[in-house]
């Protein structure tokens, strides 16, 4: 790996500024890629419903000479290109959109409506920019297929469903991703972001994205008339105490140098002014990096809910019910040291230090980490590619309107620099792993 990276760095620094075959090839391909991007953006699909997107991209991979298998883990696609001995590189793009009504005003804005697997009907939008991920996946596949004389090894390019609900990576692994197909030695992915100007790259070593847990708390009480609270056991008061006490978990029970979040995102109870209900329901998101911190937070939620109920005089059969939704759990994503360092060095040489930033980890979630956790001998790296149009970025830095973040109905990446940079970055990172013939 060191020899390969050194050779690529030397080549990058020695090449004349005007001679850039990769950038020229990506630029020539951009009209086709941007047309694909607009099509994907206008036709988003919800989690585990990405059949049309998968079919479009699978057809592209087949034309390039990949061995393509569809229907992996639901709507997932695995495209394999064997090109001699060497490492096995997994490159992932996620496909699903979000139940968001688009408000960008773009001429190719989504007008799609669909019903999620949870049975909720809504508008659908690529508010997380997975359309840029899929487009750059195609761009990188085209370039690497055209450059087969420059690398050796096996390329496993996957299109993953259901990242937005934290289930797609698990589904593909359960469907034999590491047994039916070449098992990777390395895994790469990128995610676009509104937190950087378009065409810039960000990365973080070590933990980069968080454990994500969803927790439900059903707080039981004894209902009654609002005028006679002494004849009831008010679950709203009890639930309020629980919400307040939960804030001590991060502030008083984990090391101040460790990271954790406990957020109550929903508090629902009652239906009328003068009725004390017999139940209140809390919905929580819980974030962490390390397993021991995660366990402290989850155990603490159970303990606090029960303890506050005891303090309120609730009988044993009216204790709160705490449900940790393990099926929705997304583990923390970890960038391994060797691949992170070597790829960051390649990015610095390729794009310049002014376009590369070492960023702090985020409490967002991303199920890409499952590919590493399934076998920790794999080297793994995910990075960010900025997507905010330069004029909007500069205006925001000068105190103007803040830029929309991902998951916003106004999120609109600047597609040309975002897709071009992501494509080049994925190719450069891939060559850093697969080496040169």
C-alpha positions in Angstrom: 0.0 0.0 0.0 2.8 2.5 0.9 4.6 1.8 -2.4 1.4 2.3 -4.4 0.5 5.5 -2.6 4.0 6.9 -3.0 4.0 6.1 -6.7 0.6 7.8 -7.2 1.7 10.8 -5.2 4.9 11.1 -7.3 2.9 10.8 -10.5 0.4 13.4 -9.4 3.1 15.9 -8.4 5.3 15.3 -11.4 2.6 15.6 -14.0 2.3 19.0 -15.8 -0.5 21.1 -14.7 -2.2 21.0 -18.1 -2.0 17.2 -18.4 -4.9 15.7 -16.4 -6.4 12.7 -18.3 -8.8 11.8 -15.4 -10.2 15.3 -15.1 -10.5 15.6 -18.8 -12.3 12.3 -19.1 -14.7 13.2 -16.2 -15.4 16.6 -17.8 -16.2 15.0 -21.2 -18.6 12.6 -19.4 -20.3 15.3 -17.3 -23.2 16.1 -19.8 -24.2 12.4 -19.7 -23.8 12.2 -15.9 -25.7 15.4 -15.3 -28.6 14.1 -17.4 -28.6 11.0 -15.3 -28.5 13.1 -12.1 -31.5 15.1 -13.2 -33.4 11.9 -14.0 -32.6 10.4 -10.6 -33.4 13.6 -8.8 -36.8 13.9 -10.5 -37.7 10.2 -9.8 -36.7 9.4 -6.2 -37.8 6.2 -4.5 -38.2 5.4 -0.8 -36.3 2.8 1.2 -36.6 -0.7 -0.2 -38.5 0.6 -3.1 -35.5 1.6 -5.3 -36.2 -0.8 -8.1 -36.2 1.7 -11.0 -33.1 3.4 -9.8 -31.3 0.1 -9.3 -32.4 -1.1 -12.8 -31.1 2.1 -14.5 -27.7 1.8 -12.8 -27.3 -2.0 -13.2 -27.8 -1.5 -16.9 -24.9 1.0 -16.9 -22.7 -1.4 -15.1 -23.5 -4.3 -17.5 -22.5 -2.1 -20.5 -19.1 -1.5 -18.8 -18.4 -5.3 -18.5 -19.3 -5.8 -14.8 -20.9 -9.0 -13.6 -24.1 -7.7 -12.3 -26.5 -9.3 -9.7 -29.7 -7.5 -8.8 -32.1 -8.1 -5.9 -29.4 -8.4 -3.2 -30.9 -7.5 0.2 -34.1 -6.4 -1.5 -33.4 -3.9 -4.2 -29.6 -3.9 -3.9 -27.2 -4.4 -6.8 -23.7 -5.9 -6.8 -21.4 -5.3 -9.8 -18.1 -7.2 -9.9 -15.1 -6.6 -12.2 -12.2 -9.0 -11.8 -8.9 -7.6 -13.2 -6.1 -9.9 -12.0 -4.6 -10.5 -8.6 -4.7 -7.9 -5.9 -7.0 -6.3 -3.2 -10.8 -6.6 -3.3 -12.3 -3.1 -3.1 -16.0 -2.5 -2.2 -17.3 0.8 -3.4 -20.8 1.7 -2.2 -23.5 4.2 -3.2 -26.9 4.4 -1.5 -30.1 4.9 -3.5 -33.1 5.8 -1.3 -34.9 9.2 -1.1 -36.8 10.7 1.8 -40.5 11.3 2.6 -40.0 15.1 2.0 -42.0 17.4 -0.2 -39.4 19.2 -2.4 -39.4 23.0 -2.3 -36.2 23.8 -4.3 -37.9 25.3 -7.3 -35.6 23.3 -9.6 -37.0 22.7 -13.1 -36.4 18.9 -12.5 -37.8 19.0 -8.9 -39.5 15.8 -7.7 -43.2 15.6 -7.9 -43.3 12.0 -6.8 -45.6 10.8 -4.0 -45.3 7.3 -2.5 -46.2 5.2 0.6 -43.4 4.1 2.8 -42.9 0.6 4.3 -44.4 2.1 7.5 -47.6 2.9 5.5 -47.2 6.7 5.5 -48.0 8.4 2.2 -46.1 11.6 1.3 -44.0 13.5 -1.2 -40.6 12.0 -2.0 -37.3 13.9 -2.5 -33.6 13.2 -2.7 -33.2 15.5 0.2 -30.0 13.7 1.4 -28.4 13.9 -2.0 -28.2 10.1 -2.8 -28.8 11.1 -6.4 -25.3 12.6 -6.4 -24.0 9.4 -4.9 -25.5 7.2 -7.6 -24.4 9.5 -10.4 -20.8 9.6 -9.1 -20.9 5.8 -8.7 -21.6 5.5 -12.4 -18.9 8.1 -13.2 -16.3 6.2 -11.2 -17.4 2.8 -12.7 -16.9 4.2 -16.2 -13.5 5.6 -15.5 -12.2 2.5 -13.7 -13.5 0.3 -16.5 -11.7 2.4 -19.0 -8.5 2.3 -16.9 -8.2 -1.5 -16.4 -4.6 -1.4 -17.7 -3.7 0.8 -14.7 -4.9 -1.3 -11.8 -5.0 -4.9 -10.6 -7.5 -6.6 -8.2 -11.2 -7.0 -7.9 -13.7 -4.2 -7.9 -17.1 -4.8 -6.1 -19.4 -1.9 -6.7 -22.6 -2.0 -4.8 -25.8 0.0 -4.9 -27.4 -0.2 -1.4 -31.1 0.3 -0.5 -32.6 1.7 2.6 -29.7 3.7 4.1 -32.2 6.3 5.4 -33.8 3.7 7.7 -30.5 2.1 8.7 -31.5 -1.3 7.2 -29.9 -1.6 3.8 -26.3 -2.6 4.7 -27.6 -5.2 7.1 -30.0 -6.6 4.5 -27.2 -6.9 1.9 -24.8 -8.6 4.3 -27.6 -11.0 5.5 -28.2 -11.8 1.8 -24.6 -13.1 1.4 -22.7 -10.0 0.3 -19.5 -11.4 1.8 -20.1 -15.1 0.8 -21.8 -14.9 -2.6 -19.4 -12.3 -3.9 -15.7 -11.5 -3.5 -15.1 -10.5 0.1 -13.5 -7.0 0.3 -10.2 -6.1 1.8 -11.1 -2.4 1.6 -14.4 -0.4 1.6 -14.9 3.1 0.3 -17.9 5.5 0.1 -18.6 9.2 0.1 -21.5 11.4 1.3 -22.3 14.8 0.0 -22.8 17.6 2.5 -24.1 21.1 2.6 -21.5 22.0 5.3 -18.8 22.5 2.6 -18.8 24.4 -0.6 -19.2 22.4 -3.8 -16.1 20.6 -4.9 -14.4 20.6 -1.5 -13.6 17.3 0.4 -13.8 16.6 4.1 -12.7 13.6 6.1 -12.2 12.5 9.7 -10.0 9.8 11.1 -11.4 7.2 13.6 -15.0 7.5 14.6 -16.7 9.7 12.0 -20.5 9.0 12.4 -22.4 7.9 15.5 -24.4 5.0 16.9 -28.0 5.8 16.4 -30.7 4.3 18.6 -34.5 4.9 18.6 -36.2 4.5 22.0 -39.9 4.6 22.9 -41.1 5.2 26.4 -44.8 4.5 27.3 -45.4 6.4 30.5 -48.4 4.9 32.3 -50.7 6.8 34.7 -54.2 6.7 36.1 -56.6 9.0 34.2 -59.2 11.3 35.7 -60.8 14.7 35.7 -58.5 17.7 35.4 -60.3 19.4 38.3 -59.5 16.5 40.7 -55.9 15.6 40.1 -55.6 14.0 43.5 -57.8 11.2 42.3 -55.5 10.4 39.3 -51.9 9.6 38.6 -50.8 12.2 36.0 -48.6 10.6 33.3 -47.8 14.1 31.8 -46.2 15.3 35.0 -44.3 12.0 35.3 -43.2 12.1 31.7 -42.0 15.6 32.2 -39.9 14.5 35.1 -38.4 11.8 33.0 -37.5 14.2 30.2 -35.7 16.5 32.7 -33.9 13.6 34.4 -32.7 12.2 31.1 -30.6 15.3 30.5 -28.3 14.2 33.4 -27.2 11.1 31.5 -24.9 13.0 29.2 -24.0 15.8 31.7 -23.3 13.6 34.7 -22.9 9.9 33.8 -20.5 9.8 30.9 -17.0 11.1 30.7 -17.0 14.8 29.6 -14.5 13.9 26.9 -16.8 11.3 25.4 -19.7 12.2 23.1 -23.4 11.4 23.7 -26.8 12.8 22.8 -30.2 12.0 24.3 -33.0 13.9 22.5 -36.7 13.6 23.2 -38.1 14.3 19.7 -41.8 13.6 20.5 -44.0 14.0 23.6 -47.6 13.1 23.1 -50.4 12.8 25.6 -54.0 13.7 26.2 -56.9 14.9 24.0 -58.8 17.5 26.0 -58.2 20.4 28.3 -59.8 19.0 31.4 -58.9 15.3 31.2 -55.9 13.7 32.8 -54.9 11.0 30.4 -53.8 7.5 31.5 -50.8 7.5 29.2 -48.0 9.6 27.7 -45.6 8.6 25.0 -42.0 9.8 24.4 -39.9 9.1 21.3 -36.1 9.5 21.7 -33.1 9.5 19.5 -29.9 8.4 21.3 -26.4 9.0 19.8 -22.9 7.8 20.8 -19.7 6.5 19.4 -18.3 3.9 21.7 -20.2 0.7 22.8 -19.7 1.3 26.5 -21.2 4.9 26.2 -24.1 3.5 24.2 -24.8 0.9 26.9 -24.6 3.6 29.7 -27.1 5.7 27.9 -29.6 3.0 27.1 -29.4 1.4 30.6 -29.7 4.9 32.1 -32.9 5.6 30.2 -34.5 2.4 31.6 -33.3 3.2 35.1 -34.5 6.8 35.1 -37.9 6.0 33.7 -38.5 3.4 36.4 -37.0 5.5 39.2 -39.2 8.5 38.4 -42.3 6.3 38.3 -41.4 4.9 41.7 -40.9 8.4 43.1 -44.4 9.3 41.7 -45.9 6.4 43.6 -46.8 4.3 40.6 -47.6 0.7 41.4 -45.5 -2.1 39.9 -48.1 -2.9 37.2 -48.0 0.8 36.0 -44.2 1.1 35.5 -43.1 2.7 32.2 -42.5 0.5 29.2 -39.1 1.3 27.6 -38.6 -0.1 24.1 -35.2 0.1 22.4 -35.8 -0.4 18.7 -33.0 -2.7 17.9 -34.2 -3.2 14.3 -33.6 0.5 13.7 -30.2 0.6 15.3 -27.4 2.0 13.2 -23.8 1.4 14.5 -21.1 4.0 14.5 -19.0 4.4 11.4 -15.2 4.1 11.9 -12.5 5.2 9.4 -9.5 2.9 9.8 -6.1 4.6 10.2 -4.1 3.2 7.2 -6.7 3.8 4.5 -7.7 7.2 5.9 -4.1 8.4 6.0 -3.2 7.1 2.6 -6.3 8.4 0.8 -6.2 11.8 2.5 -2.6 12.1 1.2 -3.8 11.3 -2.3 -6.6 13.8 -2.0 -4.3 16.6 -0.8 -2.0 16.0 -3.8 -4.8 15.7 -6.2 -7.1 18.6 -5.1 -4.8 20.8 -3.1 -4.8 21.6 0.6 -7.3 24.4 0.1 -10.0 22.0 -1.0 -9.3 19.3 1.7 -10.4 19.7 5.3 -9.9 17.4 8.3 -13.3 17.8 9.9 -14.7 16.8 13.4 -16.8 13.7 13.6 -20.6 14.2 13.5 -23.4 12.8 15.5 -25.3 11.9 12.3 -25.8 8.2 11.4 -24.8 6.2 8.4 -25.0 2.4 8.0 -21.8 2.2 5.9 -20.1 1.3 9.1 -21.7 -2.2 9.0 -19.4 -3.3 6.2 -16.4 -2.8 8.5 -18.0 -4.2 11.6 -18.9 -7.4 9.7 -15.2 -8.1 9.5 -12.8 -5.8 11.2 -9.9 -7.0 9.0 -11.4 -4.7 6.3 -9.9 -1.2 5.9 -12.7 1.3 5.6 -13.0 5.0 4.7 -16.0 7.3 4.1 -15.5 11.0 3.3 -17.6 14.1 2.5 -17.9 16.0 -0.7 -19.2 19.5 -0.5 -22.3 20.4 -2.4 -23.3 24.0 -1.6 -23.2 26.4 -4.5 -20.2 28.7 -4.1 -22.3 31.9 -4.2 -24.6 30.7 -1.5 -21.7 29.5 0.6 -19.9 32.9 0.3 -23.1 34.7 1.2 -23.7 32.6 4.3 -20.1 33.1 5.4 -20.7 36.8 5.1 -23.7 36.7 7.4 -26.4 36.0 4.9 -29.0 33.3 4.8 -27.7 30.0 6.1 -27.3 27.2 3.6 -29.9 24.4 3.7 -28.7 21.2 5.2 -29.3 17.7 4.1 -32.9 16.5 4.8 -34.2 20.0 4.1 -36.9 20.4 1.5 -34.7 23.3 0.1 -31.5 21.2 -0.2 -30.1 21.5 -3.7 -26.5 20.5 -4.4 -24.5 22.3 -7.2 -24.4 19.1 -9.3 -21.5 19.8 -11.7 -18.7 20.4 -9.2 -20.2 18.0 -6.7 -20.4 15.1 -9.1 -17.1 15.8 -10.9 -15.2 16.0 -7.6 -16.9 12.9 -6.1 -16.1 10.9 -9.3 -12.5 12.0 -9.4 -12.1 11.4 -5.6 -13.6 7.9 -5.8 -11.3 6.9 -8.8 -8.2 8.3 -7.1 -9.1 6.5 -3.8 -9.7 3.3 -5.7 -6.4 3.5 -7.5 -4.7 4.0 -4.2 -6.1 0.6 -3.1 -5.9 -1.4 -6.3 -2.5 -0.1 -7.3 -0.9 0.0 -10.7 -0.1 -2.8 -13.2 
